[in-house]
Amino acid sequence: MTTSGSSRGPSGGPSRVRRVRLTRLALAALLLMPIIEIVVIVAVGRAIGAWPTFLLLVATSLLGALLIRREGPRTWRALDQAVRSGRMPAREIADGVVVLVGGSLLVLPGFVTDVLGLLLVLPFTRPIARSLLAAVISRRLLAQSERFSGPTVTGQPTPPGWEQEQTPHGPQRSTTSDEVVEGEIIDDED
């Protein structure tokens, strides 16, 4: 018996370890982000004062809302146009996701999330974010397809009921099978 495919240990193998690491990294980022935002806001407040810092936070949130209001419908129109023309709107869908995430980051109070949101929403930096999103999704799809395909086993005997008897007229249905498949033979050798 020979097997091909990825070898996995009893614990699920390397992909499970990678998933646990990514989950821990995401959890750490969620816990650290508010602390980083507070540190940056306090540093900016000490540098320019409390009221200017507050006004700057409000201004960046308003700027984010305006950019989303402008870029959101533009992205939606591009998606609609792609669908109407009959082509796969992969780029437009990716743009929609990037604009949605960027807009959400811009609306959150804080300078770090505002910078990240601006990088996602602005039209000239969006292609970079779109490429990163495509790479992440591709890697995730490949990992999932590998996980579901599993190892391939060759050299095994045919399971009972699957065998076909060879006769002078070609393969015949097994005598142990109750399944009947109706069909029609079409000769294309005209």
Backbone hydrogen bonds, N-H to C=O, Kabsch-Sander energy under -0.5 kcal/mol:
donor,donor_aa,acceptor,acceptor_aa,energy
2,T,154,T,-1.4
4,S,152,T,-1.6
12,G,9,G,-1.5
16,R,13,G,-0.6
17,V,13,G,-1.3
18,R,14,P,-2.4
19,R,15,S,-2.2
20,V,16,R,-2.1
21,R,17,V,-2.3
22,L,18,R,-2.6
23,T,19,R,-2.4
24,R,20,V,-2.5
25,L,21,R,-2.6
26,A,22,L,-2.6
27,L,23,T,-2.4
28,A,24,R,-2.6
29,A,25,L,-2.4
30,L,26,A,-2.4
31,L,27,L,-1.9
32,L,28,A,-2.6
33,M,29,A,-2.4
35,I,31,L,-0.6
36,I,32,L,-2.8
37,E,33,M,-2.8
38,I,34,P,-2.4
39,V,35,I,-2.4
40,V,36,I,-2.5
41,I,37,E,-2.8
42,V,38,I,-2.6
43,A,39,V,-2.3
44,V,40,V,-2.8
45,G,41,I,-2.7
46,R,42,V,-2.4
47,A,43,A,-1.7
48,I,44,V,-2.9
49,G,45,G,-2.0
53,T,49,G,-1.4
54,F,50,A,-2.5
55,L,51,W,-2.9
56,L,52,P,-2.3
57,L,53,T,-2.3
58,V,54,F,-2.2
59,A,55,L,-2.7
60,T,56,L,-2.5
61,S,57,L,-1.8
62,L,58,V,-2.4
63,L,59,A,-2.8
64,G,60,T,-2.3
65,A,61,S,-2.3
66,L,62,L,-2.5
67,L,63,L,-2.6
68,I,64,G,-2.4
69,R,65,A,-2.3
70,R,66,L,-1.9
71,E,67,L,-3.4
72,G,68,I,-2.5
74,R,70,R,-1.0
75,T,71,E,-2.5
76,W,72,G,-2.4
77,R,73,P,-2.6
78,A,74,R,-1.9
79,L,75,T,-2.2
80,D,76,W,-2.5
81,Q,77,R,-2.6
82,A,78,A,-2.0
83,V,79,L,-2.1
84,R,80,D,-2.5
85,S,81,Q,-1.9
86,G,83,V,-1.0
87,R,82,A,-1.9
90,A,88,M,-1.0
93,I,89,P,-2.4
94,A,90,A,-2.3
95,D,91,R,-2.5
96,G,92,E,-2.3
97,V,93,I,-2.3
98,V,94,A,-2.6
99,V,95,D,-2.8
100,L,96,G,-2.2
101,V,97,V,-2.5
102,G,98,V,-2.7
103,G,99,V,-2.8
104,S,100,L,-2.0
105,L,101,V,-2.1
106,L,102,G,-2.1
107,V,103,G,-1.8
108,L,104,S,-1.2
114,D,110,G,-1.0
115,V,111,F,-2.2
116,L,112,V,-2.3
117,G,113,T,-2.7
118,L,114,D,-2.6
119,L,115,V,-2.1
120,L,116,L,-1.4
121,V,117,G,-2.1
122,L,118,L,-2.5
125,T,122,L,-1.0
126,R,122,L,-1.5
128,I,125,T,-0.7
129,A,125,T,-1.3
130,R,126,R,-2.8
131,S,127,P,-2.2
132,L,128,I,-2.2
133,L,129,A,-2.5
134,A,130,R,-2.4
135,A,131,S,-2.2
136,V,132,L,-2.3
137,I,133,L,-2.6
138,S,134,A,-2.6
139,R,135,A,-2.4
140,R,136,V,-2.3
141,L,137,I,-2.8
142,L,138,S,-2.5
143,A,139,R,-2.1
144,Q,140,R,-2.4
145,S,141,L,-2.7
146,E,142,L,-2.1
147,R,143,A,-2.0
148,F,144,Q,-2.3
149,S,145,S,-2.0
150,G,146,E,-1.7
152,T,4,S,-2.6
154,T,2,T,-2.1
154,T,152,T,-0.5
162,W,159,P,-1.9
165,E,172,Q,-1.1
167,T,165,E,-0.5
167,T,170,G,-1.2
170,G,167,T,-1.9
172,Q,165,E,-2.2
177,S,174,S,-1.0
182,E,180,V,-0.6
186,I,184,E,-0.5
187,D,185,I,-0.5
188,D,186,I,-0.7
